[in-house]
């Protein structure tokens, strides 16, 4: 399913997810490292405490403590007193005890516990712990919490030198104390995670608003260019790669502005040409109209002079529409634009001359 999210929301979610993935991965790595470091620190502390306390005992003295009956002996009391003194100097430790290995059997020699659960000399320890077996030969500590009849502990061991049998001194830290230290680490990790989430939310919001704000400005600039407002928000600078987009918008604004100016100039020239053409067409139309009117009038006159005209066979007068007889020149001047000037043709002149000479050639009439 496709989600229609605004670009600001997408930027926010992408930044938030990226930061959470990075911070979560780093947090998990550092928490694991811190947990391992804390475990190593606790093991080293137990190793050091066991090694330091083991230096206070002599295995040859411990050879004399074998059974619960030896608990009343001064040697046992001195050993128990020393164990409890070492316990007081390490309040985080639950118990300090001494064990003896005889063949494959491991038994207690002394225990700092002052409760009824105190281990007695010669009491066999049935748990087979690798670190405990290693502790008879060299300092060792448990890799993880171990559980026995006395509870759950993280223990450290160190060998006690001298003696016919092998001895070690063990120190126990209660699981509750170990877990409390890890709990503190987990709380610290949780607080760090919450802070990381809060910072991720803050940075994602700021980053999304930053980019979304500039995108809105660019959108507004594009709308301004489309509406012809070319100077709005000109010269925006972000101090980032978005400056390239701002410069492209400026160039586009200049190009559009130049194109519009060229278009307006072309439109003005076109209007001028159109007006000139209209004037030319009007003049030509008037000229044609006048010629047409003249032609129409001529046609009217032609119509007036066309058809059958009644003319006298003797005097050559023409009868008009009202029944009056007019001389030819008078009729033509009335019904056309023709103007007459009087002259005489050669034939008529000859006839006139002959008429004038006829009486003189005949002479006087006799009485």
SEBARO-121660 format. One record per residue (C-alpha): residue number from 1; x negated, y, z negated; residue in one letter. Coordinates in Angstrom, 1 decimal, padded with zeros to 4 digits. Last residue first. Layout:
R resi     c1     c2     c3 resn
R  NUM      X      Y      Z    A
...
***
This chain:
R resi     c1     c2     c3 resn
R  367  039.3  092.2  114.3    X
R  366  036.4  089.9  114.8    X
R  365  035.1  088.0  111.7    X
R  364  031.6  089.0  110.8    X
R  363  028.8  086.5  111.1    X
R  362  029.0  082.7  110.7    X
R  361  025.5  082.4  109.4    X
R  360  026.1  085.0  106.6    X
R  359  029.3  083.2  105.3    X
R  358  027.4  079.8  105.0    X
R  357  024.2  081.0  103.2    X
R  356  025.6  081.1  099.7    X
R  355  027.2  077.6  100.0    X
R  354  024.0  076.2  101.3    X
R  353  022.1  077.6  098.4    X
R  352  024.5  076.1  095.9    X
R  351  024.3  072.7  097.6    X
R  350  020.5  072.8  097.4    X
R  349  020.6  073.8  093.8    X
R  348  023.0  071.0  093.1    X
R  347  020.7  068.5  094.7    X
R  346  017.6  069.8  092.9    X
R  345  019.2  069.6  089.5    X
R  344  020.3  072.6  087.6    X
R  343  019.5  073.7  084.0    X
R  342  021.4  074.1  080.8    X
R  341  020.0  073.0  077.5    X
R  340  021.8  070.3  075.6    X
R  339  021.2  069.1  072.1    X
R  338  021.6  065.4  071.2    X
R  337  022.4  064.5  067.6    X
R  336  025.5  062.7  068.5    X
R  335  029.3  062.9  068.4    X
R  334  029.8  066.7  068.4    X
R  333  026.8  067.5  070.7    X
R  332  028.0  064.8  073.1    X
R  331  031.6  066.1  073.2    X
R  330  030.4  069.7  073.8    X
R  329  028.0  068.6  076.6    X
R  328  030.7  066.6  078.3    X
R  327  033.3  069.4  078.3    X
R  326  036.2  068.8  076.1    X
R  325  039.8  067.6  076.7    X
R  324  041.9  067.3  073.6    X
R  323  043.8  064.1  072.9    X
R  322  042.9  063.9  069.2    X
R  321  040.5  061.0  069.8    X
R  320  038.6  063.0  072.4    X
R  319  039.2  063.4  076.1    X
R  318  036.1  063.9  078.2    X
R  317  035.8  066.6  080.9    X
R  316  034.3  065.5  084.2    X
R  315  036.1  068.3  086.2    X
R  314  037.5  066.0  088.9    X
R  313  037.5  062.4  087.7    X
R  312  038.3  063.5  084.2    X
R  311  036.7  061.4  081.6    X
R  310  038.4  058.9  079.1    X
R  309  035.5  057.2  077.2    X
R  308  035.5  053.4  077.0    X
R  307  033.2  051.8  074.3    X
R  306  030.1  053.1  072.8    X
R  305  029.4  056.7  071.9    X
R  304  030.8  056.5  068.4    X
R  303  029.2  053.1  067.9    X
R  302  025.9  054.6  068.8    X
R  301  026.5  057.4  066.3    X
R  300  027.3  054.8  063.7    X
R  299  024.2  052.9  064.7    X
R  298  022.2  056.0  064.4    X
R  297  023.7  056.6  061.0    X
R  296  022.8  053.1  060.0    X
R  295  019.3  053.5  061.4    X
R  294  018.8  056.7  059.4    X
R  293  020.1  054.9  056.3    X
R  292  017.8  052.0  056.9    X
R  291  014.9  054.3  057.4    X
R  290  015.8  056.0  054.1    X
R  289  016.2  052.7  052.4    X
R  288  012.9  051.4  053.8    X
R  287  011.1  054.5  052.5    X
R  286  012.8  054.2  049.2    X
R  285  011.9  050.5  049.0    X
R  284  008.3  051.3  050.0    X
R  283  008.1  053.9  047.2    X
R  282  009.7  051.5  044.7    X
R  281  007.4  048.7  045.7    X
R  280  004.4  050.9  045.4    X
R  279  005.5  052.1  042.0    X
R  278  006.2  048.5  040.9    X
R  277  002.8  047.5  042.2    X
R  276  001.1  050.3  040.3    X
R  275  003.0  049.3  037.2    X
R  274  002.0  045.6  037.7    X
R  273 -001.6  046.6  038.2    X
R  272 -001.6  048.7  035.0    X
R  271  000.1  045.8  033.1    X
R  270 -002.5  043.4  034.4    X
R  269 -005.2  045.7  033.3    X
R  268 -003.7  045.9  029.8    X
R  267 -003.2  042.1  029.7    X
R  266 -006.9  041.6  030.7    X
R  265 -007.9  044.0  027.9    X
R  264 -005.7  042.2  025.4    X
R  263 -007.1  038.8  026.5    X
R  262 -010.7  040.1  026.2    X
R  261 -009.9  041.3  022.7    X
R  260 -008.3  038.0  021.8    X
R  259 -011.3  036.1  023.1    X
R  258 -013.7  038.4  021.1    X
R  257 -011.6  037.9  017.9    X
R  256 -011.5  034.1  018.5    X
R  255 -015.3  034.0  019.0    X
R  254 -015.9  036.2  015.9    X
R  253 -013.6  034.0  013.8    X
R  252 -015.2  030.8  015.1    X
R  251 -018.6  032.2  014.2    X
R  250 -017.4  033.1  010.7    X
R  249 -015.8  029.7  010.3    X
R  248 -019.0  028.0  011.4    X
R  247 -020.9  030.1  008.8    X
R  246 -018.5  029.0  006.1    X
R  245 -018.9  025.3  007.2    X
R  244 -022.7  025.7  007.0    X
R  243 -022.3  027.3  003.6    X
R  242 -020.6  024.1  002.4    X
R  241 -024.0  022.6  002.1    X
R  240 -024.5  024.5 -001.1    X
R  239 -024.9  028.0 -002.5    X
R  238 -021.2  028.6 -002.0    X
R  237 -021.2  031.7  000.2    X
R  236 -018.2  033.4  001.8    X
R  235 -019.1  036.0  004.4    X
R  234 -015.6  037.0  005.4    X
R  233 -012.8  036.4  002.9    X
R  232 -010.3  038.2  005.1    X
R  231 -012.0  040.1  008.0    X
R  230 -010.4  038.2  010.9    X
R  229 -006.7  038.7  010.0    X
R  228 -005.3  037.5  013.3    X
R  227 -002.7  035.1  012.0    X
R  226 -004.7  032.0  013.1    X
R  225 -007.8  033.6  011.6    X
R  224 -006.0  034.2  008.3    X
R  223 -004.7  030.6  008.3    X
R  222 -008.3  029.3  008.9    X
R  221 -009.5  031.5  006.0    X
R  220 -006.8  030.2  003.7    X
R  219 -007.9  026.6  004.6    X
R  218 -011.5  027.5  003.9    X
R  217 -010.5  029.0  000.5    X
R  216 -008.4  025.9 -000.3    X
R  215 -011.4  023.7  000.6    X
R  214 -013.5  025.9 -001.7    X
R  213 -011.1  025.4 -004.6    X
R  212 -010.9  021.7 -003.9    X
R  211 -014.7  021.4 -004.1    X
R  210 -015.0  023.2 -007.4    X
R  209 -011.7  021.8 -008.8    X
R  208 -012.9  018.2 -008.0    X
R  207 -016.3  018.9 -009.6    X
R  206 -014.8  020.5 -012.7    X
R  205 -012.3  017.7 -013.2    X
R  204 -014.9  015.0 -012.5    X
R  203 -017.3  016.7 -014.9    X
R  202 -014.7  016.9 -017.6    X
R  201 -013.3  013.3 -017.1    X
R  200 -016.9  011.9 -017.0    X
R  199 -017.7  013.9 -020.1    X
R  198 -014.7  012.5 -021.9    X
R  197 -015.5  009.0 -020.6    X
R  196 -019.1  009.3 -021.7    X
R  195 -018.1  010.6 -025.1    X
R  194 -015.7  007.6 -025.5    X
R  193 -018.5  005.3 -024.4    X
R  192 -020.9  006.9 -026.8    X
R  191 -018.4  006.6 -029.6    X
R  190 -017.9  002.9 -028.6    X
R  189 -021.7  002.3 -028.6    X
R  188 -022.1  003.9 -032.0    X
R  187 -019.2  001.8 -033.3    X
R  186 -020.9 -001.3 -031.8    X
R  185 -024.2 -000.4 -033.4    X
R  184 -022.5  000.1 -036.7    X
R  183 -020.8 -003.2 -036.2    X
R  182 -024.2 -004.8 -035.4    X
R  181 -025.5 -003.5 -038.8    X
R  180 -022.3 -004.7 -040.4    X
R  179 -022.6 -008.0 -038.7    X
R  178 -026.1 -008.6 -040.2    X
R  177 -024.9 -007.5 -043.6    X
R  176 -021.9 -009.8 -043.4    X
R  175 -024.1 -012.6 -042.1    X
R  174 -026.1 -012.5 -045.4    X
R  173 -029.8 -012.0 -045.2    X
R  172 -031.7 -015.1 -046.4    X
R  171 -035.4 -015.4 -047.3    X
R  170 -037.4 -018.6 -047.1    X
R  169 -040.8 -019.5 -048.7    X
R  168 -042.5 -022.5 -047.3    X
R  167 -044.3 -025.5 -048.7    X
R  166 -046.2 -028.5 -047.1    X
R  165 -047.3 -031.1 -049.6    X
R  164 -050.6 -031.4 -051.5    X
R  163 -050.8 -027.8 -052.2    X
R  162 -052.6 -024.8 -050.8    X
R  161 -050.9 -022.3 -048.5    X
R  160 -047.3 -021.2 -048.6    X
R  159 -045.7 -021.1 -045.1    X
R  158 -043.4 -018.2 -044.0    X
R  157 -039.7 -018.3 -043.2    X
R  156 -036.9 -015.9 -042.2    X
R  155 -033.2 -016.4 -042.3    X
R  154 -030.0 -015.0 -040.8    X
R  153 -027.2 -016.2 -043.0    X
R  152 -023.8 -017.9 -043.0    X
R  151 -022.7 -019.5 -046.2    X
R  150 -024.1 -021.5 -049.2    X
R  149 -023.3 -024.9 -047.8    X
R  148 -024.9 -024.1 -044.4    X
R  147 -024.4 -021.7 -041.5    X
R  146 -027.0 -020.1 -039.2    X
R  145 -026.9 -016.7 -037.5    X
R  144 -029.1 -016.4 -034.5    X
R  143 -032.7 -016.7 -033.4    X
R  142 -033.7 -017.7 -036.9    X
R  141 -037.1 -016.6 -038.1    X
R  140 -040.7 -017.9 -038.1    X
R  139 -044.0 -017.5 -039.9    X
R  138 -046.3 -020.4 -039.3    X
R  137 -046.7 -024.1 -040.1    X
R  136 -043.9 -024.8 -042.6    X
R  135 -041.8 -022.1 -040.9    X
R  134 -041.5 -024.2 -037.7    X
R  133 -039.2 -026.6 -039.5    X
R  132 -037.1 -023.7 -040.7    X
R  131 -037.0 -022.1 -037.3    X
R  130 -035.7 -025.4 -035.7    X
R  129 -033.0 -025.8 -038.4    X
R  128 -032.1 -029.3 -039.5    X
R  127 -029.5 -028.8 -042.2    X
R  126 -029.7 -031.5 -045.0    X
R  125 -031.5 -029.6 -047.7    X
R  124 -032.4 -032.2 -050.4    X
R  123 -032.3 -031.1 -054.0    X
R  122 -035.7 -031.8 -055.6    X
R  121 -035.7 -028.7 -057.7    X
R  120 -032.1 -027.4 -058.1    X
R  119 -030.3 -025.1 -055.7    X
R  118 -028.3 -022.3 -057.4    X
R  117 -024.5 -022.7 -056.7    X
R  116 -023.7 -022.0 -060.4    X
R  115 -025.0 -018.5 -059.9    X
R  114 -028.4 -017.0 -060.5    X
R  113 -029.7 -017.5 -057.0    X
R  112 -033.5 -017.0 -056.8    X
R  111 -034.0 -020.7 -055.8    X
R  110 -037.0 -023.0 -056.6    X
R  109 -038.4 -026.2 -055.2    X
R  108 -035.8 -027.2 -052.7    X
R  107 -036.0 -030.3 -050.5    X
R  106 -036.9 -031.1 -046.9    X
R  105 -037.3 -034.7 -045.8    X
R  104 -039.2 -035.7 -042.7    X
R  103 -042.4 -036.6 -044.5    X
R  102 -042.2 -034.5 -047.7    X
R  101 -041.4 -030.9 -046.9    X
R  100 -041.1 -028.5 -049.8    X
R   99 -038.9 -025.5 -050.0    X
R   98 -039.1 -022.2 -051.9    X
R   97 -036.2 -019.8 -052.2    X
R   96 -035.3 -016.1 -051.8    X
R   95 -031.6 -015.2 -051.6    X
R   94 -029.2 -012.5 -050.4    X
R   93 -031.8 -010.0 -049.0    X
R   92 -030.7 -006.4 -048.4    X
R   91 -031.8 -005.5 -052.0    X
R   90 -035.5 -006.3 -051.1    X
R   89 -037.6 -005.2 -054.1    X
R   88 -035.1 -006.9 -056.4    X
R   87 -035.5 -010.1 -054.5    X
R   86 -039.3 -010.0 -054.9    X
R   85 -038.7 -009.8 -058.7    X
R   84 -036.2 -012.7 -058.5    X
R   83 -038.8 -014.9 -056.7    X
R   82 -041.4 -013.9 -059.2    X
R   81 -039.2 -014.8 -062.2    X
R   80 -038.3 -018.1 -060.6    X
R   79 -042.0 -019.0 -060.1    X
R   78 -042.8 -018.0 -063.7    X
R   77 -039.8 -020.0 -065.0    X
R   76 -040.8 -023.0 -063.0    X
R   75 -044.3 -022.9 -064.4    X
R   74 -043.0 -022.4 -068.0    X
R   73 -041.1 -025.7 -067.7    X
R   72 -037.3 -025.6 -068.3    X
R   71 -036.5 -026.1 -064.6    X
R   70 -038.8 -029.2 -064.5    X
R   69 -035.9 -031.4 -065.5    X
R   68 -034.2 -030.5 -062.2    X
R   67 -037.0 -032.5 -060.5    X
R   66 -040.3 -032.0 -058.7    X
R   65 -042.0 -028.8 -059.9    X
R   64 -045.7 -029.7 -060.6    X
R   63 -046.7 -029.5 -056.9    X
R   62 -045.6 -025.8 -057.0    X
R   61 -048.7 -024.8 -058.8    X
R   60 -050.9 -026.3 -056.1    X
R   59 -048.9 -024.5 -053.5    X
R   58 -049.8 -021.1 -054.9    X
R   57 -047.4 -018.2 -054.7    X
R   56 -047.6 -014.5 -054.3    X
R   55 -048.7 -014.6 -050.7    X
R   54 -045.3 -016.1 -049.8    X
R   53 -043.6 -012.9 -050.7    X
R   52 -045.4 -010.9 -048.0    X
R   51 -044.9 -013.6 -045.4    X
R   50 -041.1 -013.9 -046.2    X
R   49 -040.6 -010.1 -046.2    X
R   48 -042.6 -009.7 -043.0    X
R   47 -040.7 -012.5 -041.2    X
R   46 -037.3 -011.2 -042.5    X
R   45 -038.2 -007.7 -041.2    X
R   44 -039.4 -009.1 -037.9    X
R   43 -036.1 -011.0 -037.5    X
R   42 -034.1 -007.9 -038.4    X
R   41 -036.0 -005.8 -035.9    X
R   40 -035.7 -008.4 -033.2    X
R   39 -031.9 -008.5 -033.8    X
R   38 -031.7 -004.7 -033.7    X
R   37 -033.8 -004.7 -030.4    X
R   36 -031.5 -007.3 -028.9    X
R   35 -028.5 -005.3 -029.9    X
R   34 -030.1 -002.1 -028.6    X
R   33 -031.0 -003.7 -025.3    X
R   32 -027.5 -005.1 -024.9    X
R   31 -026.1 -001.7 -025.8    X
R   30 -028.5  000.0 -023.4    X
R   29 -027.5 -002.2 -020.6    X
R   28 -023.8 -002.0 -021.3    X
R   27 -024.1  001.8 -021.6    X
R   26 -026.0  002.0 -018.3    X
R   25 -023.4  000.0 -016.5    X
R   24 -020.6  001.9 -018.2    X
R   23 -022.2  005.2 -017.5    X
R   22 -022.7  004.3 -013.8    X
R   21 -019.3  002.8 -013.3    X
R   20 -017.6  005.5 -015.3    X
R   19 -019.4  008.2 -013.4    X
R   18 -018.4  006.7 -010.0    X
R   17 -014.8  006.1 -011.2    X
R   16 -014.4  009.7 -012.4    X
R   15 -016.0  011.1 -009.2    X
R   14 -013.7  009.0 -007.0    X
R   13 -010.7  009.8 -009.1    X
R   12 -011.3  013.6 -009.2    X
R   11 -012.1  013.7 -005.5    X
R   10 -009.0  011.8 -004.7    X
R    9 -006.9  014.0 -006.9    X
R    8 -008.3  017.1 -005.2    X
R    7 -007.7  015.5 -001.8    X
R    6 -004.1  015.1 -002.6    X
R    5 -002.9  011.5 -002.8    X
R    4 -000.7  009.6 -000.4    X
R    3 -001.4  006.1 -001.6    X
R    2 -001.4  003.4  001.0    X
R    1  000.0  000.0  000.0    X
***
